[in-house]
Amino acid sequence: MEKEEVIKKIDEMGLSWYNSYFWKYQYQLALDYIIPYLNSLGIQIAGKAVCEIGSAEGGVLFAFAQQSAKVCIATDIVESRLQAGRAIAEAFALNIMFQRHDILTDPIPLDWKKKFDLVLLRDVIEHLDKPAVALQQISELLKDDGYLYVTFPPYYSPFGGHQHQLENFASKIPYIHWLPQNLFYQVVKNGRPADAKEVLRLKSICLTIKKFTEFISKSGFEIVDEQYFLIRPVYKYKFGLKSIKIPNFLKINLFKEILASEASYLLKKK
């Protein structure tokens, strides 16, 4: 089924606006960017076992299933988003397993250990209190020759504080999360309560490129490929913007930390 037919059927399913919006951009991002990117590095999808951590509605894994991935397991901690994903997969008769699972606190099921050729961790790791623990857990999921694909917005990038979620005057102000803790609290406290709490938590986590690369070296992974974007690929679906990579002459650490709206890594077990 072509992409346009899939999206049309999604629109006809009567899903909530929220679930439909996020699923569609996940799906298109996977088809247009993630899968071609992996293919360009010699990673094929057909016949492989793939797990996505923090999958939400599972639009990314839907695209992998369409590309004949043999096993697709989607995990998240929000059951309502998993339920939407299940309904969509069932409507299209695709074999995707949706499982509530917290990579930090839940044990790895025995039948998941060393099961996967590829694990996806897209825009999740910056939300985790213990990124190093998450990487160690993911290592248990992967086969010895398995890959991990990770993306995140570095904390000191324009919207690395996730202030765009607040839906108040601070939502559109880049770098406002650089403010000291007390001032930043005053800025965010009248945002949506759950999101205000989360952006304050992210300030305490403060995941930077430097921190992440240190976690990599301590977790038994090595970098196969890394990319840094001024305008990240997902902005095509959110804002109609074409992705732009950071030029090579700006790829010194300071510029990457403050300019990259996305840091992207393909990792492999050592």
C-alpha positions in Angstrom: 0.0 0.0 0.0 1.4 3.4 -1.0 2.1 6.1 1.6 -0.8 8.3 0.4 -3.3 5.4 0.7 -2.0 4.6 4.2 -2.5 8.1 5.4 -5.9 8.4 3.9 -7.0 5.2 5.7 -5.6 6.6 9.0 -7.6 9.8 8.5 -10.7 7.6 8.1 -10.2 5.6 11.3 -11.6 8.1 13.7 -8.6 8.4 15.8 -8.0 11.3 18.1 -6.3 14.3 16.5 -3.4 13.7 18.9 -2.8 10.1 18.0 -3.4 10.6 14.2 -1.0 13.6 14.0 1.8 11.9 15.8 1.4 8.6 14.1 1.5 10.2 10.6 4.6 12.1 11.2 6.3 9.1 12.8 5.4 7.0 9.7 6.5 9.5 7.1 9.8 10.2 9.0 10.6 6.5 8.9 9.7 6.1 5.3 11.4 9.3 4.0 14.4 9.5 6.2 15.2 6.8 8.8 15.0 3.7 6.6 16.8 5.3 3.7 19.5 6.5 6.1 20.0 3.0 7.5 20.0 1.5 4.0 22.7 4.0 3.0 24.9 2.5 5.8 24.3 -1.0 4.6 21.6 -1.9 7.2 18.8 -3.8 5.6 15.3 -4.1 7.2 13.8 -7.2 5.6 14.0 -10.2 7.8 15.3 -8.3 10.8 14.1 -8.0 14.4 13.5 -4.4 15.4 12.5 -2.9 18.7 11.5 0.8 19.3 11.7 2.2 22.8 9.4 5.1 23.4 7.5 4.2 20.3 4.3 6.1 21.2 1.7 5.2 18.5 4.2 3.1 16.5 4.2 4.9 13.2 8.0 4.3 12.8 7.7 0.6 13.3 4.7 0.4 11.0 7.0 1.6 8.2 9.6 -1.1 9.2 6.9 -3.8 9.2 5.9 -2.7 5.7 9.6 -3.1 4.7 9.3 -6.8 5.8 11.0 -6.6 9.2 10.5 -10.1 10.7 9.9 -9.0 14.3 8.6 -5.5 15.4 8.2 -4.8 19.1 7.0 -1.3 20.2 7.5 -0.2 23.8 6.3 2.8 25.7 5.2 3.8 29.2 1.9 5.5 28.1 -0.7 2.8 27.5 -3.1 5.1 25.7 -0.6 5.6 22.9 0.2 1.9 22.7 -3.6 1.2 22.4 -3.8 3.6 19.4 -0.9 1.8 17.8 -2.5 -1.6 18.3 -5.7 -0.4 16.7 -3.8 0.9 13.6 -1.6 -2.3 13.3 -4.7 -4.5 13.5 -6.6 -2.4 10.9 -3.7 -3.0 8.4 -3.1 -6.6 9.5 0.5 -5.9 10.4 2.3 -8.0 13.0 3.6 -5.4 15.5 3.7 -6.2 19.2 2.9 -3.3 21.5 4.2 -3.7 25.1 4.2 -1.3 28.1 7.8 -1.4 29.3 10.1 1.1 31.1 13.6 0.6 30.0 15.0 2.0 33.3 12.9 0.1 35.8 11.4 -3.0 34.2 13.4 -6.2 33.8 14.3 -7.2 30.3 12.1 -10.2 29.4 14.2 -13.3 28.8 12.8 -13.8 25.3 13.9 -10.2 24.4 17.6 -10.7 25.4 19.9 -10.7 22.4 16.9 -10.8 20.1 17.2 -7.7 18.1 19.2 -6.6 15.1 18.2 -3.0 15.6 16.9 -0.9 18.4 15.5 2.6 17.9 15.6 5.3 20.6 14.3 8.4 19.0 13.9 11.5 21.1 13.6 9.5 24.3 17.1 9.4 26.0 17.0 13.1 26.9 13.9 12.3 29.1 15.6 9.5 31.1 17.0 10.2 34.5 19.7 7.6 34.0 20.8 7.5 30.3 23.8 5.2 31.0 21.5 2.6 32.6 19.2 2.8 29.6 22.1 2.1 27.2 23.3 -0.8 29.3 19.8 -2.3 29.2 19.5 -1.8 25.5 22.8 -3.6 25.1 21.1 -6.7 26.6 18.4 -6.5 23.9 20.8 -6.4 21.0 22.5 -9.3 19.2 26.2 -9.2 19.3 26.3 -7.5 15.9 23.2 -5.4 16.6 22.8 -1.6 16.1 21.3 1.2 18.1 19.9 4.3 16.4 19.6 7.3 18.8 18.4 10.8 18.2 17.9 13.7 20.7 18.0 17.5 20.8 21.1 18.5 22.8 20.1 20.4 25.9 21.8 23.7 25.0 20.3 23.9 21.5 17.6 26.4 20.7 14.7 24.3 22.0 16.7 21.6 23.9 14.7 22.5 27.0 11.5 21.4 25.4 10.0 24.7 26.3 7.9 24.5 23.1 5.6 22.1 25.0 4.5 24.7 27.6 2.0 26.6 25.4 2.8 29.9 27.1 4.8 33.0 26.0 8.1 31.0 26.6 7.1 28.4 24.0 8.5 30.2 21.1 11.7 31.7 22.7 14.9 29.9 21.9 17.5 29.4 24.5 15.2 30.6 27.3 16.0 27.4 29.2 19.5 28.8 29.7 18.1 30.9 32.5 19.1 30.0 36.0 16.8 27.6 37.8 14.9 30.1 39.9 14.2 32.4 36.9 13.4 29.5 34.6 10.8 28.3 37.1 9.1 31.7 37.0 9.0 31.4 33.2 7.5 27.9 33.0 5.2 27.8 36.0 2.2 29.1 34.2 2.6 26.6 31.3 0.7 23.3 31.1 1.3 21.7 34.5 2.6 18.3 33.4 4.8 19.9 30.7 6.1 22.6 33.2 7.1 19.8 35.5 8.9 17.9 32.7 10.9 20.9 31.3 12.1 21.5 34.9 13.1 17.9 35.1 14.9 18.1 31.8 16.9 21.0 33.1 18.2 18.8 35.9 19.1 16.0 33.4 20.7 18.4 31.0 21.7 15.9 28.3 24.4 17.3 26.2 26.4 15.8 23.3 29.5 15.7 25.6 27.6 13.7 28.3 26.0 11.4 25.8 29.3 10.5 24.1 30.8 9.7 27.6 27.8 7.4 28.3 28.5 5.6 25.0 32.1 4.8 25.8 31.0 3.4 29.3 28.2 1.3 27.9 29.9 -1.0 25.5 29.0 0.8 22.3 31.0 2.5 19.6 29.9 5.1 17.1 29.4 3.9 13.5 28.0 7.2 12.2 27.0 10.6 13.7 25.1 13.5 12.2 24.1 17.0 13.5 21.2 19.1 12.1 20.5 22.8 12.2 17.0 21.9 11.1 16.1 18.3 12.0 14.3 15.9 9.5 11.1 15.7 11.6 10.6 19.5 11.1 9.5 18.7 7.5 6.3 17.2 9.0 5.9 19.6 11.9 6.7 22.9 10.2 7.2 22.2 6.5 11.0 22.9 6.7 13.7 21.1 4.8 16.3 19.5 7.0 19.8 21.1 7.0 22.9 19.5 8.4 25.5 21.5 10.3 28.4 22.3 7.9 31.7 20.6 8.6 33.4 23.8 9.5 30.9 24.3 12.4 31.3 20.8 13.8 33.4 21.8 16.8 31.8 20.8 20.1 30.6 24.2 21.2 28.8 24.9 18.0 27.2 21.5 17.9 26.0 21.9 21.5 24.3 25.2 20.9 23.2 24.9 17.2 22.2 21.3 16.6 18.4 20.8 16.9 19.2 17.1 16.6 22.2 14.9 17.3 21.8 11.5 15.6 23.9 8.4 16.2 24.2 4.9 14.8 25.9 2.8 17.5 27.2 -0.8 17.5 28.1 -3.1 20.3 31.9 -3.4 20.7 
